[in-house]
Amino acid sequence: MAYLFTSESVSEGHPDKIADQISDALIDNFLAFDPNSKVACETLVTTGQVVLAGEVKSDIYLDVQKIARDVINRIGYTKSEYMFEGNSCGVLSAIHEQSADINQGVDRANPEEQGAGDQGMMFGYATNETENFMPLALDLSHMILRELAALRRENKDITYLRPDSKAQVTIEYSDDNVPQRIEAIVVSTQHDDFDEEEAMLAKIKSDIISILIPRVKAQLKPELQKLFTSDIKYHINPTGKFVIGGPHGDTGLTGRKIIVDTYGGKGAHGGGAFSGKDPSKVDRSAAYATRHIAKNMVAAGIADEMLVQVSYAIGVAAPMGIYVNTYGTSKVGLSDGEIARKVEELFDMRPYAIEQRLKLRNPIYEETAAYGHMGRQNEVVTKTFVSPYRDEIKLDVELFTWEKLDYVEKIKAAFGI
């Protein structure tokens, strides 16, 4: 019997995502000037206020207020009527030194023996239902909001948009897990005030369906465009007026959108957030590493769908174990346990090895903090960083290294395919 599956995303202007982006901008600035920095930084945003708190071990001093304001302005909170504006909001820093008790469990005389920054389990997932090996409902939700943000910045076809928004997509699957059609699309977008609410709702719904959705469809392959039928149920700003939004409408915190950040509810999640953490924290680095494994394994044809779990003890380099679930889609005649043992042979999952393999001690994290950490475009970009006490530096960095399909041939050779 066919079934429905739903995933959601939130925009870069959502309060929780503002917090994530500020935390990751701080990570990038620390790593740019001191690649050995250890950072765990949390951000809270509310009406007219930003609070930064966390632990840092680094040899660089940063103007954290300016970094936070730059992020807020980039996102688009630049008007006083939003009640949260980059140049005028208060920024309070309560960042202090990292615990020596934690640091002694991570740093080692031999870098290869670097211990995990915490205990816990991390998951990576991939499916071949999309070109980027991501679940389709989440991929579409991200695309809707990226295009909505593009329309807001263009300020041409739609001129009333504000930064805060959410999207949700429900897809009908067949018994053999193939997407059949889109059942429903939900979009809630913050907007400027209108004189008449009924006319406002009609205008927003019409613009979303006739302007936004065609721009999303145009980016898809023909077989996915066919999923957009005339029977889709659209719920556009279903509560009505959405003028009060962003941190004025809802307090935002780092790490509250971990399902948006990963797989939209497909696969599994170990519970640890990513943003605000340097790569010694395996919550982040091992989640990227398991995604890298799952994506390369599915791309190599080992299975149509795969979940990979790894677990750690704080201060211990070697993982406690690796688990693989192919959901019955394995193509290689091996049990999931046997596949997991081959994964252990192919991928060194010690924290230092992950950092080196995926080039994680680089300032690559602000870009991850909105529209998902997985399924993104691997590319090299030039970034510029400024500190009050150092010269400006420009760095060429490689983004989303965990999305590279650089192990496919090694996997095929190991599995004899």
CORTA-V916410 format. One line per field, one symbol per residue. phi: phi as a letter, one per 40 degrees, with the letter a starting at -180 (. if undefined). burial: I if it has 16 or more other C-alpha atoms within 10 Angstrom, else O. Layout:
phi = ???
burial = ???
This chain:
phi = .cbbbbbbbbccccdccdcdccdcccdccccccadcdbbbbbbbbadgabbbaibbbabbbbccccccccccccchcbbcccgabdcbccbbbbcbccccccdccbcbccdccdcccachbbbbaaaccbccgbccccdccccdccccccccccfbcbbbcbccaaaabbbcbcdcgbdbaccabbbbbcaccbcbcccdccccccccccbcddccdccbcdcccccccccccbbbfcchdaccagcccacbbcgcbccdcbbggcgabchccbcgbcccccdccccccccdcdccccccgcacaabbbbbbbcgbccccibbbbbfgbdbbgbcccccdccddccbcbcdcccdccbfccbcbbccccaggcbgcccabbbbbbbbdbbcdbbbcbccfccccccbccccdcccgb
burial = OOOOIIIIIIIIIIIIIIIIIIIIIIIIIIIIIIIIIIIIIIIIIIIIIIIIIIIIIIOIOIOIIOIIIOIIOOIIIIOOOIIIIIIOIIIOOOIOOIOOOOOOIIIOOOOOIIIIIIIIIIIIIIIIIOOIIIIIIIIIIIIIIIIIIOIIIOOOOIOOIIIIIIIIIIIIIOOOOOIIIIIIIIIIIIIOOOOOOOOIIOOIIOOIOOIIIOIIIOOOOOOIOOIIOOOOOIOIIOOOIIIIIIIIIOIIIIIIIIIIIIIIIIIIIIOIIIIIIIIIIIIIIIIIIIIIIIIIIIIIIIIIIIIIIIIIIIIIIIIOOIIIIIOOOIOOOOOIOOIIOOIOOOIOIIIIIIIOOIIIIIIIIIIIIIIIIIIIOOOOOOOOIIIOOOOOOOOOIIIIIIIIIOIIOOIIOOIOO
